[in-house]
Amino acid sequence: MLDKQEIVLGSRQVGIEAIGLDDPAIDAEVIAIADAGFKAIGLSKYRLEITSLGDAESRAAHRIDLLKFISTLTLDEATAARAQINPLRLFDDKREEMRKAMADAPLLINYLNDDSRQQFEQVQKYLDALGISYTLNPRMVRGLDYYTGTTFEFVHELLGAQSGIGGGGRYDGLMAELGGQSLSGIGFGLGVDRALLAAEAEGVINENAFVSDLFIIPLGDVAKEMAMKIASQLRSAGKSIEIAFGDRALKGAMKGADKSGARYVIVLGDSEISSATVELKEMKTGATSSVTIASLLKAI
């Protein structure tokens, strides 16, 4: 069963990386894959925000003017220290007073050299060709300091302050800094927990979507092999099946079945295999019925 508290506290991500190709078309392709993933689970109330953090030359030119601007501000000690490490991070400060203070700060996108500007224009051209909507956000800096060039984030309108559901960008030069080859790269990380909360907020998915149809408790190696065969057959028919792995005792396995929220549970031991019959228990009501293994699909 979907546990909102576990989702909020969780930190599960999926993502892809494209290594060794410095091509604006790859940037658009990577973004398109993330966008397609969100659409595939039914999300629609999100927006894609993109910007470019430029190359080293562009960032160096911008840094000079940005530091001059920041020097005119009255900052607390922690904020001033953060600005010295990476002044761009002040754009990401959520405090209202800092938002106002940075309102007139010079924007990196206005300092892009010809190469960086042309690359970013190409990315936008490819996104337009793919029919992917986006919003330019020149104040976006993401949460990591190694991004270069194309940078993007998916923001969901129903999730409040914690609205980010995924994002990424180009990180040319990172591998060389870590001692590897000097290769370009771009990738993304999508928050599984955030995407689930977004899907729930939009009403395109509910708790029952995470409830399995059947929980199988095998007793012994032979039963485990049979359980895997049964699970495979039922999954092929579109059912969601869980198996109690780890050779847990029956009592512990039943607790696991109850916690999983599964609709039904069966215990599979030598006698059940011999008779080809199991006791099918409906977890919600506690009612049990004897069914043949061959008729499990129909029974559930």
N, C-alpha and C positions, 0 to 999 in steps of 0.2 A: 504494500500500500504506500502511496506517495506521502512522505513525511515532510511537511513544509519546513520544519525546523532543521532536519537533516539537509534539505536542499539549500537553505540559506547558509548553513555552516559549511557545506561541501565546497570543494574546489576542483571540479572535474572539467576537463577541457578536451576538445578534439581539434585537430588542425592539420594543415599541410605545409610543406616547405618546397620551394622551387630553387634549387641551388645551381649556381654557375651560369645563369642566363640573365644578362642585363638588357631586357627587352620590354618596352612599355606594354606590348601585347600580353606578356606573361603577367604583368601587374594586373591588367584588366581580367585576365583569365582566373587568377587567384581570387580576386574580389567576386567574380561571377560565380565561382564554386560556393563561396560562403553564402552569397545571396540566394542561390538555388537551394542550399541546405535549409535556410530559414523558411523559404517558401514551401518546401516539401513537407514541413510539419504544420503548415497552415497559417504561419504568421503573416500579417499584413500591416500591422500598426507600428512599423519601425521605419527608421530612415538611415540611409547610408551617408556618413559624413566623410569627406576626403580632403586632403591637403597634400602639400609637398614640403618636406623639411630640407630639400635641396642637397647639394653636394658640399664637400668641405669648404670650398672657396666661397660659396653662397653663405654658409653658416658663419664663416669667419667675418665676412663683411657685415652681416646683420648683428653679430655679437658685439661689435664695437659700438654701434649706435644704441643697441639695447642696454648695454651696461651704462652708457652715458645717461640714458633715460632713467634707469633704476637708481642711479646715484642721486637723482633729484628727489627720490621718495624717502619717506621716513619709515623704516622697517624695523621690526623687532629682530633680536639677535639671531634667532633660528631661521627666519626668512632670509635675512641678509646672507647667512652662511649657505643656505640652499641656492641662492642666486649666484654666489661665487662659483659653485660647483657646476651648475647648469642654469643660466638665467631664463631659459625657456620654460622651466618648471613653474615660474610665477604665473604663467598663463593658465596653469592647471589648478591654481589656488581657488578653493571654493568659497572662501570667506568674502562676504559682500564688500567689505572695505577694500580688499585686494582687487576684486573685480573692477571696482570704480577706479582704483589707483592705476590699473593696467589698461584702462579703456583707450588711452591715447598712445600706448606703447607701439613702437615700430614693429611691423609684422614681417616675419621671415619670407612669406610668399612674395613680398615686394622687392626682395633682394636676390631672387633667383637669377643666376647667370643664364646666358642663352641656352646652354645645353640642358640645364635643369628645367628651365621654363618649357622648352620644346618637348622634353620627355613627358612632363606633366600634361601638357596639351594633348599629346598623343594618347596618354592613358584615358583622358576624358573623351577623346574621339572614339576610342574602342568601346568604352562603356556606353556611349550614346548609340553606337552601332548595335550593341547587344540589347538595347532597350532597358538598361539598368538606371533607375533614377538615383540621383545623388545630390547632396548639398555641399557646397564648398564651405569649409570651416577653417579659416586661416589661423584660428587661435588654438586649434587642437595640437597637443604635443604628445598624446598617449602617456603611458605610465613608465616607459623605459627610455633610457637615454641613448640607446644605440641605433635608433631608427634614422634612416636617411631617405631622401626622395619620397616616393609615394607612401602615404600613411593614411590609414582609414579606420573607422569605427562604426559599428552598428548600434544604434540607440533606439530603445523601445519606449514609446510614449506612456505606457501604463505602469511602469516600474518605479516611478518616483525618482529620488535622488540617485539610487543605484540603477541607472537606466541602461548601462552598457551591457550588451549581450554578446559581444565579440568584437574582434578587431585585429589589426596587424599592420604590416608595412614592410618596406624594404630595409635591409640591414647590411648594405655593402660595407665591407671592411671589418665586420665583426669577427669573422673567422681568423683573419690575419692577426687581429689584436689578441685572440686567444691562443696564438701560436700555430695556427693551421695555414692552409693555402689562402692566397688572396683571391677569394671567390665572392661573387655577388650572391645575394639571396633575398627572397621575399617569402613571407608566410603569414599565417593567421592562427589565432587561438579563439575558439568559440566556446563560451561557457555553457556546458550542458545544464547545469543547475539554473542559470539565468534564462536559458531558452525554455526550459520546462515551466518556470514561473511565468514567463511571457505568454506561453501557449495556454496556460491555465487562466491568466488574466483576460485573454481574448476569447476564452470559452471554446477553443478548438481542441482541447484535450482535457480530460478530467482524471480523478484519482483511479477510476476503474480501468483506465488504460494501462496501469502498472500492476494490475492484479492478474496473476497467472490462472489458467484454467484448471491445472492439475499439479499437485505436488506429490512426487513419488519418493517413498522412503524404502530403499533397498536394504535388505539384511544379508550381508555377505557378498563375496565376489561374484558368484553366479547371478545373484539377483541384481547386482549393479550392472552387469553386462546386459541383462534382460531389460532393466530400466532404461538404459541408454537406447536400446532398440525401440522400445515403446515410445520414448520421448521423440526420437527421430521421425517415427511414422506419424505421430500426432502433430508434430511441428510442420511436417510436409502438408498436412491437411489444414494448416492455418491456426493451430492451437498454440497457446503459450504454456510451456511445460517447465517445471523446475524439478531438480533432483537433489536429494539430501546427500551431498558428497562429504567426504572426510570420515566415513565410518563411525558416525555418531551413534550413540545408544538410542534406542527407540524413543525414550522420554525426551531426550534433547532434540531429536529430529522432529518430533511432534510439536515442540515449542517453536522450532524453526518454521514449520508449516503454518502454525497459527500466526506468527509474526509476519510472514510473507503476505498474508491476506489472500492466499489462494482459495479458489472457489471449492475445490475438492481435493481430497488426499487419499492415497492408497498406500498400504504397506505391502511390500513385495518380498516374500521369503520362499523357502523351499516348498512349503505346502501350497502356496499360491501358484508357484510355477508348475508344480506337479498337477494341480487341478485345473490350471489355466483359468482360475477364477479369483477375483479379488473383492474385498469389501470396500466399496466406494463410499466415502464419508463426505457429506456436504458440510463444510466448515461453519457456515452461518447458522444452520439449524441443528447440526449434530446428527441428522438422520443418516442411516447407513442402508446400503442395499448391495446384494451380491450380483456382480456382473462378470461376464467373461472378459478376458483380456481383449479378445477380438472385437468386442462390442463397446469398448471404452470410448471410442470416438462418438458414437451415437449417444452414449450415456451422459457425456459431459457437454 
